[in-house]
Amino acid sequence: MKLSTLLPLLPLATASTPASPGLSYLGHASIAASAPFSIGSSTFGSRTVFPLAGGTFIGPLFNATVPAYGGDWGLGNPTVGNFYVDARYQLKTTDGVDIYVSANGPQQPEGVLHTRVRFEAGSDTPYGWLSGIVAVGITTPVVDEDGQVEGIEIDLWRMTSPSTIAGKGKKGKKTRRV
């Protein structure tokens, strides 16, 4: 094979890694939990419900309370020692707007939980933008001296596009919003 045949492929072999997305801090939630109860074991694992007893959310863009309803319908597998969050709750902003929150994700070896967080807010409210973001959280269980979960602490971030690609498609062409 001739070298001239391979030269056009050289740029493909030396392509660089794209810029990583960024994270913008949304805030911190501190939420109390009521006594958990078990739904029982199934083919999926052991489901335990942790009812939420209320809390607060404090962030640079808005503050809210967490009403005393909602919970985590977590799924554990005692055989392998993992836990998967399946939480749903609500935020009530200081100006009275309700925001639905759902979060799910796996427990990490160090005990924290990495979650994908979805917000739903009315499009006619100042918080409608939350419905269109990709958010992630790191949840840390708060346990008492007996090892029982009495609450959770959550730090939340919004994913942002790298400045090198924001608003651009392939080959530097401007993209349009659909």
C-alpha positions, 0 to 999 in steps of 0.5 A: 500500500502506498503512503499517499493512500494513508496520508489522508487518514492521518488527521483521523488517527490524531484527533484530539479529545473534545473539551469536557462539559462544565458544572455550575453549582445549583445549591445544597439541600439538607433533608430530614428522613422519617423512619424507613420501612421495607416493601420487601424483596423482589426479583429486582432486590429489596425495596426500602422507603425513606419518607422525607420529613422536610428540609431546605434548599439554599443556592446562588439562584434561589432558595426553597423549603422541602415540604414534609412529603415525598421520599426515596423508594431505594432499591438495595441488593444485599448480595452485592452490597449496593443501593440505588436511589429512586427519590421524588420530592418537591421544592417550594421556593421563597416566592411560592413556586412549586418545583417537582424533583426526581433523582436516581442513581447508584451508591458509590464504594465510599458510601455517597450516591451519584444521582441524575436529577430532573426538575419540573417547573412551570414554564410561566414561572421564573424557574421554568429553565430548570425543566430544560437542564441536565443536573447531577447530585452527590448525596451523602446519607446522614446517619445516627449513632446506631447507623440509621439514616436520619437525613440526607445532604445533597449538593447539586450542579447543572451541566454546562457546555464547554465554552469552546463548543457552546453554540457550535455544531460540527466543523464550527458551524453555528447551530440553531435551537430546535 
